[in-house]
Amino acid sequence: METLKFKTNIKCGGCIAAVTPHLNNLSAIKKWEVDTQNPDKILTVEVKQGIDTDQIIDTLEEAGYKAEKI
C-alpha cells in the first residue's frame, strides 16, 4: 500500500461532500481524507497498487477541484 499526498483547493465540508462520490468510485483507493485546517488543504490518499497519480488528479478535476502532487 502506498500513501499519496496532494495540495488541493478543497476548502470545507461541502467541498468534501462534492468530491466524495468521485474518489469513492476509484476502486484502487483504500482510504482518503482532506486536512482543511492545513493552508495547503492536503488530500492524503491510501492506495492499492495500480493507480496513477494523474488518475486521482483527473478525478478531482472532473469534480471541479484542483490537485497537485506533493
C-alpha positions as CSV (number, residue, x, y, z in Angstrom):
1,M,0.0,0.0,0.0
2,E,1.1,3.5,-0.8
3,T,0.2,6.9,0.7
4,L,0.0,9.8,-1.7
5,K,-0.4,13.5,-0.8
6,F,-1.9,16.3,-2.9
7,K,-2.2,20.0,-2.4
8,T,-5.8,20.9,-3.2
9,N,-8.4,23.7,-3.2
10,I,-10.9,21.6,-1.2
11,K,-11.8,24.1,1.5
12,C,-14.8,22.9,3.5
13,G,-17.2,20.1,4.3
14,G,-19.3,21.0,1.3
15,C,-16.3,20.6,-1.0
16,I,-15.5,17.2,0.7
17,A,-19.1,16.1,0.1
18,A,-18.8,17.1,-3.6
19,V,-15.6,15.0,-4.2
20,T,-16.6,12.0,-2.0
21,P,-18.6,10.1,-4.7
22,H,-15.8,10.7,-7.3
23,L,-13.0,9.5,-5.0
24,N,-15.1,6.6,-3.6
25,N,-15.6,5.3,-7.2
26,L,-11.9,4.7,-7.6
27,S,-11.5,1.1,-6.5
28,A,-7.8,1.5,-6.0
29,I,-8.3,4.0,-3.2
30,K,-8.5,2.3,0.2
31,K,-8.9,5.4,2.3
32,W,-8.7,9.2,1.8
33,E,-9.0,12.4,3.9
34,V,-8.6,16.1,3.4
35,D,-7.0,18.3,6.1
36,T,-9.0,21.5,5.6
37,Q,-7.2,23.1,8.6
38,N,-3.9,23.0,6.7
39,P,-3.3,26.1,4.5
40,D,-2.5,23.8,1.5
41,K,-5.7,21.7,2.1
42,I,-3.8,18.4,2.0
43,L,-5.5,15.4,0.5
44,T,-4.0,12.2,1.8
45,V,-4.9,9.0,-0.1
46,E,-4.0,5.4,0.8
47,V,-4.0,3.4,-2.5
48,K,-3.5,-0.1,-3.5
49,Q,-1.1,-0.7,-6.3
50,G,-2.2,0.0,-9.9
51,I,-3.3,3.6,-9.7
52,D,-1.6,6.6,-11.3
53,T,-1.4,9.9,-9.5
54,D,-2.8,11.5,-12.7
55,Q,-5.9,9.4,-12.3
56,I,-6.6,11.0,-8.9
57,I,-5.9,14.5,-10.2
58,D,-8.1,13.9,-13.2
59,T,-10.9,12.6,-10.9
60,L,-10.7,15.7,-8.7
61,E,-10.8,18.0,-11.8
62,E,-13.9,16.2,-13.0
63,A,-15.5,17.1,-9.7
64,G,-14.4,20.8,-10.2
65,Y,-11.3,20.8,-7.9
66,K,-7.6,21.2,-8.4
67,A,-4.9,18.9,-7.0
68,E,-1.1,18.9,-7.2
69,K,1.1,16.0,-6.1
70,I,3.5,16.9,-3.3
